[in-house]
């Protein structure tokens, strides 16, 4: 530290050089962050799908739905044992900054991820609750949610027939935990019944 004043003086002896150096360092970190985001976006299979799981989406956008009739055709492909489906719901809780990554899923969706842990009684409750919602343990801890709570979730896209606006009311039926690297992200996600989403979706 005894030479700190000399270093400080040298930095400001040529202000232009110091400023350009700082700008280049900031630009390097910014480019790294942006390019790493692009890398992750173009390689989602490593984190979303497992070695024995194939994720199929529309080539137009992940928000564009594929025809359900494709499900039966996929089941006929050699090597395919199960087919499940999910639709992006999007949403936030109370405030637009409180994002709740949520999906409307088929009844067997959770079964295809062995790393998702949901207590048996809670899973059965979700199976028999039309407006049921399974939330990740991270989300539950963040918002103080517990099983049995009735919560309003505002969708960023889909209007609800029940409310007449974008507010959807769910009952928390279970809390899930991702037990491995492939399912860790589910700790910050929420899953609803696709059938309820389809029937209550004003936008169709």
C-alpha positions in Angstrom: 0.0 0.0 0.0 2.9 2.4 0.4 3.2 2.7 -3.4 -0.5 3.3 -3.8 -0.1 7.1 -4.2 2.4 6.5 -7.0 0.0 4.2 -8.8 -2.8 6.6 -8.3 -0.8 9.5 -9.6 0.3 7.4 -12.7 -3.2 6.6 -13.5 -4.2 10.2 -13.8 -1.0 11.4 -15.5 -2.5 10.4 -18.8 -6.2 10.4 -18.3 -7.0 9.5 -21.9 -5.0 6.3 -21.6 -6.6 5.4 -18.3 -10.1 6.0 -19.7 -9.5 3.9 -22.8 -8.1 1.1 -20.7 -11.2 1.1 -18.5 -13.5 1.2 -21.5 -11.7 -1.7 -23.1 -12.1 -3.8 -19.9 -15.8 -3.0 -19.6 -16.3 -3.8 -23.3 -14.5 -7.2 -22.9 -16.7 -8.2 -19.9 -19.9 -7.0 -21.7 -19.1 -8.9 -24.9 -18.3 -12.0 -22.8 -21.7 -11.8 -21.1 -23.6 -11.2 -24.3 -21.9 -13.9 -26.3 -22.3 -16.4 -23.5 -26.0 -15.7 -23.5 -26.1 -16.4 -27.3 -24.1 -19.7 -26.7 -26.6 -20.9 -24.1 -29.6 -19.9 -26.3 -28.3 -21.9 -29.2 -27.4 -24.9 -27.1 -30.5 -25.4 -24.8 -30.4 -29.2 -25.1 -27.6 -29.7 -22.6 -29.5 -28.1 -19.8 -33.2 -28.7 -20.7 -33.2 -32.1 -22.2 -31.4 -35.2 -20.8 -29.4 -37.8 -22.6 -32.5 -39.8 -23.1 -34.9 -36.9 -23.6 -35.6 -35.0 -26.8 -37.0 -31.6 -26.8 -39.1 -30.6 -29.8 -40.2 -27.0 -30.5 -41.6 -25.0 -33.4 -38.9 -23.6 -35.7 -40.8 -20.3 -35.7 -40.7 -19.6 -31.9 -40.8 -21.6 -28.7 -44.0 -19.7 -28.0 -45.6 -21.1 -31.2 -47.6 -24.3 -30.4 -47.2 -27.5 -32.3 -50.3 -29.5 -33.3 -51.3 -32.0 -30.7 -51.8 -34.6 -33.4 -48.0 -34.8 -33.7 -47.9 -36.5 -30.2 -49.3 -39.8 -31.5 -46.9 -39.6 -34.5 -43.9 -39.1 -32.2 -45.0 -42.1 -30.1 -44.6 -44.3 -33.2 -41.0 -43.3 -33.8 -38.6 -46.2 -32.9 -37.0 -45.6 -29.5 -39.6 -43.2 -28.2 -41.3 -44.6 -25.0 -43.2 -41.5 -23.8 -44.5 -38.2 -25.1 -45.4 -35.2 -23.0 -46.1 -31.6 -23.8 -45.8 -28.1 -22.3 -46.9 -24.6 -23.3 -45.2 -21.4 -22.2 -47.5 -19.4 -19.9 -45.2 -16.7 -18.6 -46.4 -14.7 -15.6 -45.6 -12.6 -12.7 -46.7 -12.3 -9.1 -48.1 -8.9 -7.8 -45.4 -7.0 -9.7 -44.0 -7.2 -13.2 -40.5 -7.6 -11.7 -41.6 -10.8 -9.8 -41.3 -13.1 -12.8 -42.7 -16.6 -12.4 -41.5 -18.9 -15.2 -44.5 -21.1 -15.6 -45.7 -23.7 -18.0 -49.0 -25.5 -18.8 -48.1 -29.2 -18.9 -49.6 -32.5 -19.7 -50.5 -34.9 -16.8 -47.4 -37.1 -17.4 -44.9 -34.2 -17.8 -43.4 -34.5 -14.4 -43.0 -38.3 -14.8 -40.5 -37.7 -17.6 -38.1 -36.0 -15.2 -36.9 -38.5 -12.6 -35.0 -35.7 -10.8 -38.2 -33.7 -10.0 -39.2 -34.6 -6.4 -42.8 -34.0 -5.3 -44.3 -35.6 -2.2 -46.7 -38.3 -3.2 -49.7 -36.8 -1.4 -49.0 -33.4 -3.0 -48.7 -34.9 -6.4 -52.0 -36.7 -6.0 -53.6 -33.4 -4.8 -52.3 -31.7 -8.0 -53.6 -34.5 -10.2 -57.1 -34.0 -8.8 -57.1 -30.1 -8.6 -58.2 -28.4 -11.8 -56.6 -25.1 -10.8 -53.7 -26.8 -9.0 -50.2 -25.4 -9.3 -46.9 -27.1 -8.5 -44.2 -24.5 -7.6 -40.5 -24.9 -7.1 -39.1 -24.7 -3.6 -37.1 -21.6 -4.6 -40.2 -19.8 -5.7 -42.1 -20.9 -2.6 -39.3 -19.6 -0.3 -39.0 -16.3 -2.2 -42.7 -15.5 -2.0 -43.6 -17.3 1.3 -46.0 -19.7 -0.5 -47.2 -22.9 1.1 -49.5 -25.8 0.0 -53.1 -24.7 0.0 -52.5 -21.1 -0.7 -54.6 -19.4 -3.3 -52.5 -17.1 -5.4 -53.1 -14.8 -8.4 -50.6 -14.9 -11.2 -50.8 -12.4 -14.0 -49.9 -13.8 -17.4 -47.9 -11.7 -19.8 -49.8 -13.2 -22.7 -52.9 -15.1 -22.0 -56.2 -13.6 -20.8 -58.4 -15.7 -18.4 -62.1 -16.4 -19.1 -62.7 -16.5 -15.3 -61.4 -13.1 -14.5 -61.9 -11.3 -17.8 -58.3 -10.0 -17.7 -54.8 -11.5 -17.5 -55.2 -12.6 -13.8 -55.3 -16.4 -13.2 -56.0 -17.8 -9.7 -54.3 -21.0 -8.7 -54.2 -23.2 -5.7 -50.7 -24.4 -4.7 -51.1 -28.2 -4.6 -47.4 -29.1 -4.3 -43.9 -27.9 -4.0 -41.2 -29.6 -6.2 -37.5 -29.9 -5.8 -35.0 -30.5 -8.5 -32.6 -33.2 -7.3 -30.0 -33.1 -10.0 -28.3 -30.7 -12.5 -30.9 -31.5 -15.2 -33.9 -30.5 -13.0 -32.3 -27.8 -10.7 -34.1 -25.1 -12.8 -37.5 -26.4 -11.7 -36.9 -25.0 -8.3 -37.7 -21.6 -9.8 -40.6 -22.7 -12.0 -44.3 -23.4 -11.7 -46.4 -26.0 -13.5 -50.2 -25.9 -14.1 -52.6 -28.3 -15.9 -52.6 -27.8 -19.6 -56.3 -28.8 -19.8 -57.2 -25.9 -17.4 -55.0 -23.5 -19.4 -56.7 -24.6 -22.6 -60.3 -24.4 -21.3 -59.8 -21.1 -19.4 -57.7 -19.3 -22.1 -59.8 -16.5 -23.6 -57.2 -16.0 -26.4 -57.5 -19.7 -27.5 
